[in-house]
Amino acid sequence: MTRISTVDVHGATLSVESFGDEDAPLVLLVGGTTMLSWPDALCERLAAGGRRAVRYDLRDSGGSTTVDPENPGYTLRTLAADAAGLAAVLGGGRPAHLAGIGVGGMVAQVAVLDRPEAFGALTLAGTRAVAPGPPDDDLPDHDPAAMSALFARPMPDWADRAAVAEYAAGGAEILGDDPAAARARAARVWDRTPGTAPPVHLANQLGMVFSRLDCTPRWRERLPGIAIPTLVVHGRHDRFFPVGNGEALAREIPGARLLVLDDAATALPAAAAEEVAEAMLTLGRRPLRVTGGSTPGRPGSR
């Protein structure tokens, strides 16, 4: 059973979808940028494992407050504060397990660093330790051939649901993801987008609003200060944030565990839901089985 509702935090109304018992320990899933970045199957498996899984849309996406995606009047730290606010409202007074995917993983890192008392565990999926833009010299950047192919395509008519879905499918094929799954997800995102304004659809489908945020100050140097159980999940074939970004996170967060999904690229596939959910459910209770010949992350810093 799922429940869709809204929660008001820090002057914004955020759309949330809840799976499982409302009294169960909270796993708060930060969208990247919409909640549908987290597969249904993963949320359902977390709920079956005795958790209340709540995924939500960031500001200017999905059913959350939409003002002006081209000129967001907030910062990355505002989004991090939103996560802490949601955890306080939904967590029943207990620290939440915070999970972020893609750009949501950046939000999650800053949230845990800024409000450590609000969270008891952290999962970071398909993300990196620096803001949008050029990465640090030791971090792999986006695959140049994939980026060239992505940006060479003409934008779709954002008012045309089918065209938007096909655009997403084409992008998934370039990135090594499942085109059929991307097409279906894009159609669902389109259905949840308020209005027909192109900037709003662009923000929902591509998350471009995030590239316009003030993401200072840097937080990578603070990662060794994270003192809660942490899981880093990354697709081995990720062409957007190559796997070296996940490996760096796992090295720099003390005691972090790295789970590399051998058959995944940029998106988190539904087929990996069982493996990822099991790792999340057992985080902090016993050693994580690491796949694909990867090694657990080690404590460290830059």
Secondary structure, 3 states (H helix, E strand, C coil): CEEEEEEEECCEEEEEEEECCCCCCEEEEECCCCHHHCCHHHHHHHHHCCCEEEEECCCCCCCCCCCCCCCCCCEHHHHHHHHHHHHHHHCCCCCEEEEEECHHHHHHHHHHHHCHHHEEEEEEECCCCCCCCCCCCCCCCCCHHHHHHHHCCCCCCCCCHHHHHHHHHHHHHHHCCCHHHHHHHHHHHHHHCCCCCHHHHHHHHHCHHHHHCECCCCCHHHHHHCCCCEEEEEECCCCCCCHHHHHHHHHHCCCCEEEEECCCCCCCCHHHHHHHHHHHHCCCCCCCCCCCCCCCCCCCCC
